Amino acid sequence: MRVLMTTWSWATHFYPVVPIGWALRAAGHEVRVACPPGFASVVAGSGLTPVPVGADVDAADFMYRQPRAADEGSPDEPVEDRRAPSRLRRAVATITACAENIADDMVEFARQWRPDLIIHEPMGYAGPIVAQVLGVPAVRVLWALDISELTRPAEQELLAPLAARFGLDAVDTYSPVTIDPNPVSLRTPSPGEHWPVRYVPHNGPGVVPDWLFEPPQRPRVCVTWGTSLAVIGGNSMFHAPVVVDVLADMDAEVVVAVEDSHRQYFGNLPPNVRHVGRLPLDPLFAGCAAVVHQSGGGTMMNALVHGLPQVLVPHVPDQVYYARRIEPTGAASHLLASRLDTETLRGQIDRMLHEQKPRAAAESIRDEMRGFPTPSDLVDRLVALT
């Protein structure tokens, strides 16, 4: 079987799809990943084979050049519910531009290579287009909670010209099958079949440092802020130094896993704080007691599958959506970045570290997720679709 996977040029959207590609390759199937040329090195670094198509889009530059609605505010301002649709529309416009740049070449490649199946992540809009044009099955793989209920209105509007380019009435971004790693309590109903799958953490290449082999002497807390805000929001959205200040006098070992370019914003680190740069989260989280982060989807899923209580400080619409969905499970608490108060933050971190209920809730979700079928278990079902 030949499988063509696709994504837009954002690593944290692509990494969770990689284990599906590994499983297919291990079963003897051919896998190619169509992507913008500038993203080919990320795909190759995962061990899968990239097919560079079309042209690159500078996501940050494109997003900032998009016209803003009058009620949206500046990108540095914290999200408010009334601003969310406008901000999400700009994000969808940026990802649509990526699909527009690669769709023609991807269709041409697919016609020559003749894949039996298309696999795409939710923002890999070119995937379902190619599937519809060629008349082959398409499968969507979620990389975090499904936010399509937020993005769907903008998708249908902004993708309409691209659909028309290929003679399609619309683009079915849901696809007939969705592979979903989320626990049942965090799933969102959507059209088509939903196949549960175990979330297999993949955070890109990295080297495990020696100190991670030593059990921590105090509860280890990871502070990480993802990669997106550094690109789309600048330093005004970067609240990790505030979190570290709060943790400085707590009885905890603090590991700061943020971009090296952000190290300068922390000044002299207290004795209980260690900066590690872009260390893969999977081996790091294995020894942690809790995680404080910006409510990014990738960080959240890695923490869930490790059974870690989380404190979330969201700023932009998708982060706020994730935080509001997960908090009722008891495995996390959140504090909007626009209302960041150090005493409240301290109380939330202390509760996640020392109270039993958050840990029990997080471990219950972990056990549920680990009970799902593995990517290898789904290979025969994927073959049957063709």
N, C-alpha and C positions, 0 to 999 in steps of 0.2 A: 504494500500500500504506500502511496505517496501522499505526504501531508505537508501542506503549506501553512505555516504559521505567520502571523503578522502582529505588529504593534506600532504605536507611534514612538517618537524618539524620547522616551522617558524610562530610565532604567527600573525604577520602582514599580512601574506598571508591567514591565517585561519579566522581571525576575521570578514572580510567583507562577508564571506560565512555563518556565523552563523545565521543572520536574516532569510535566506532561510530555515535553519533547524528549527528555531523557528516557522515559518509560517506553515511548514508541521506538526510539532508536535501539534500546536494549532488546526489544522484541523483534528486531530485524527490519523495521520499516524505514523508509526514506523520509527525512525531515529537512525542510528548508525554511528559513525565516526571512521573509521579505521586509525590508526596512529602509529608511532613508540612508544615504551613503555614510553620513557622519555617525550613524549608530551601529555600523557594521562591526566595529571593534568590540562593542559591548556584547553583541550577540556571539562573536567568535570567542570572547573570554568566558562565555558560559559553556563552551564545548559544543554548541550547535553551529550549523552552517548558515551564514548570512547570504542573502541575495540583495545587494544594493540596488534600489530602484528609485527613479525620480530624482528629486533634488531636496536638499535640506531646508528646514524652516528654523530660523532663530526664534525659539518659542518666547523668550523673555522680550526680545525686541518687538516681535509681532504683537504680543499681548499689550504692550505699552502703547503701540501705535493704534490700537483699536479705539474707536470713539466711545467715550463713557457716557452713560445715561446721567441726567441731571441729578438724580437722587442717589447715585452710586458712591459719591465721595472719592477721595484719593485712595490709591492702592495701599498707602501706609496706615489708613484708618482701620480700626477694628471692624469686623463684620457686624452688621445689624440685620435682622431678619428681612427688613424691607429692601435692603441692598443686595441680598443674596441672588435673586434672579438675574440682575444686571451683571453682577460679577461672574456668575456661572456662564452667562451667555458669552462673555469675552473669552473665557477659558475654552468653551466649546468651539468658538470661532477659530481659535489658535489651532486646536487639534484637527478641525475640519480642513484648515489650510494645509496641514501635513498630509491628510488623505488626498486632497486635490493634487498635491505635488507628486504622489507616488502611484496613484490609482491607474493611470494609463500604462505605465511601464509594468506594473504588477499584473494587470490583465494580460498584457502581451506575453510576459514570462509564463503566466499560468496556462495560456493557450498552447504554448510550446511544450511545457513540462507536463501538463495534464495531471494535476493533483486529483486525488480521490476525495480529499477532505480538506476543509479550511478551518483553522483554529485561530481565534483572535481574542485579545483582551477587550474589555468594554469600550475603550477609546481607540481601538484599532479599526477605525471605520472603513478602511479599504477592504478589510477581510470579507464582511458580508456583501459588499458590492461585487467583488470577484466571484464569490459563491453564487450570487444571483445571476451574474452574466454567464457563467459557465454551467450553471445548473447542477452544482455539486453541493453536498451537505455542508453546513457551517455549524461550528460549536463555539460558544462564548465561554471563556474562563474568567471567573471573577478573581481579582487580586486582593479584595478587601470587601467590606460591606457594599452592597449594590446601591449606588447613588443614582441609578438611571431614572428614578422618579423625579429627581431634581433636574437632570440634564435633558430628559426626553423632549420637552417642549422646544428647547433651543436646537436640539439635534434635528428634529423633523423639519424645522424651518431652514436651518443653515446647510443641511445636506441635500436639500431639494435640487439645487442646480447641478450638483455632482451626480445625483441619481438620473436627472434628465440627460446628462451628457452620455450616459450609457443606455438610454431608452427605458429606464426604470421609473415606475410611478413613485416609489419611495424606497428608502433603505431600511431593511429590517435589522436594526442594530441589536435587537434581542437575540436573534437567531433561534432556530427550533430547539436547541439543547443548550442549557447553561450548566457548566461544571462549577459547583458552589462549595467552597471550603468553610463557610460560616456555620457556627452552631445554630441549631434550630431557632433559638430565641432571638437571633440577630438576622434572620433571613427576611428578605422582602419578596412578596409574591410578584411574579412577572410571567408573561406568556411563555409557553413551551414547557418542555420537561426540565426538571432540576435534578442533577446527579450530585450527591454529596461526594466529597473527596477529602482525604487527609491533607491538611496544609503542611507542605514540606518546605521549611525555611531555606531560601537561597538568597544570599545578600551580596553576591558577586565575589570576586577573588579577594583573598586576604590571608594573612599569616597569624596564627594563634600565638600570642606572646607567652613566655614561660610562666609569668606570674599567674596566669589563669588556671594553671594546674594546681595551685595552692588553694586550699579552702579559705575563704575569707574569715578573719577573726571577728569582724563585726558585720552586721547586715549590709550587704552591698546594694547600693542604689545606682542605677544607670540614669544619667541625664543625657538625652539625645534630642536633636531638633530636626532630623531628616535632612533632605537636600533641596526640597522645593523652595522653601522660603528664602534661601540664600540667593536663588535665581530670580524669583518673581516678586519678592517683597523687600529685599534689602535688609538692613540691620534693624529697622524699626519694628520688624516682626520677630526679632530674635530675643527671646526672653530667658534663654538658658542661664545667663549670668545672674539673673535675679534668683533663679531656683538654686543655683550653687551657693549664693550668699545665705539663703535660708538653711541649706544643708550643712553649712560650714561648722556650726556649733552643735550639730546633732550627733548622736552616737551611731555613726554610719560610715562606711567606706564608700566614697562617691567616685564613680567613673564617668567622666565626661567624654562622650563619643560624638563629637561634632567635627565639622570641616576644619582642617588646619588653618584655613584663612580666617576662622573666627576665634582662634586662640587668643588673639590680642585683646579681645573684649572682656577677658576674665581677669586680667592683671596678674598679680602674684596669687597663686592658688594656695589655700590653706593646707595643712599637713594631711588632712584626711581626704583630699581631692586629687585625682589623677586624670590627666588629659591623655586620650589615646587616639585621637583623630578618627578616621573612618575604619574602625574595626568592625568586621562582620558581626551582626547582632546575635546570630544564632549561638555561637560559642560563648559570647559575652553573657547573654541572658541565662545560660545554663547555671551560672553561679550567683545570680542576682536574687534579691528579695523583693524588689519593687522597681518600677520604671516611671520616670517623669518625662513627658515629651509633649510635642505640639499637636498630638492627636492625628498624626499621619497614619494612613491606612496600613502601610507596610510595617511600621513599628508596632502598631496596635495588634496586627495579626501575629507577629513574632512573639509578642508578650502573651497573647492569649494561648498560643500553642505551648508555651512554657509554664502556664499557670501562674503568671505574675500579676499581682495587683498593680493598677496603673493610676497615676494622677495626670490629668490631661489639661493642657492650656491652649485651647484652640483659638485661631484668629480668623480663618477664612471659611467660606460656607461648607465645604466638604468636611473639614475638620470639626466644625460645630455639629454637623449632622452625625458624624461618628460618635462624638462625645455624648450627645443626647441619647443615642441609641444604646450605648453600652452601659451608661451609668445605672439604669434600672436593674441590670443583672446583679449589681452589688460588687462586681469585680473591678470597678473603677469609679473615680469621682472626677469632676471637672470644674474648672474655674475659667471663665472667659478671659481672654487676654486683656480685653477692655476694662475688666474689673479686677485685675490682678492685685491682690492684697497679700502682703507677706505673712501676716498672722494667720489668715485663712488658709493660705498655701501650706504653712507649717503644720497646721492642724490636720489638713488632708493627708499630707505625707506621713505624719505620725500615725494616723489611723490606718493607712494602708500597710504600714510596716508592722504595727503591733497588735491590731485587732484581728480576731480569728475569722470574722464573717467575710471580709473582703478576700482573704486568702482562700477560704473554703469555696467561695463563689468562683474565683479564678481557677482553682484546681478542678472544680466540677466541669467548667467549660473545657479545660485542657483534656480531661478524660473523655469527654464527649467527642472532641475533635480527633483525638487519637484513635477512636473507635471507628472512624469513617474508612471507607475503602481507600487503598493507596492509589497513586497514579497508575501503577502497574496493573492493579485490579480492573481499571477502566479500559485497558487497551482492547480487549475483545469486544466490549460494547461499542467502542469507536469504530472498530473494523466492521461491525454489523451495520452501522449507519450507511456504509458504502455499498 
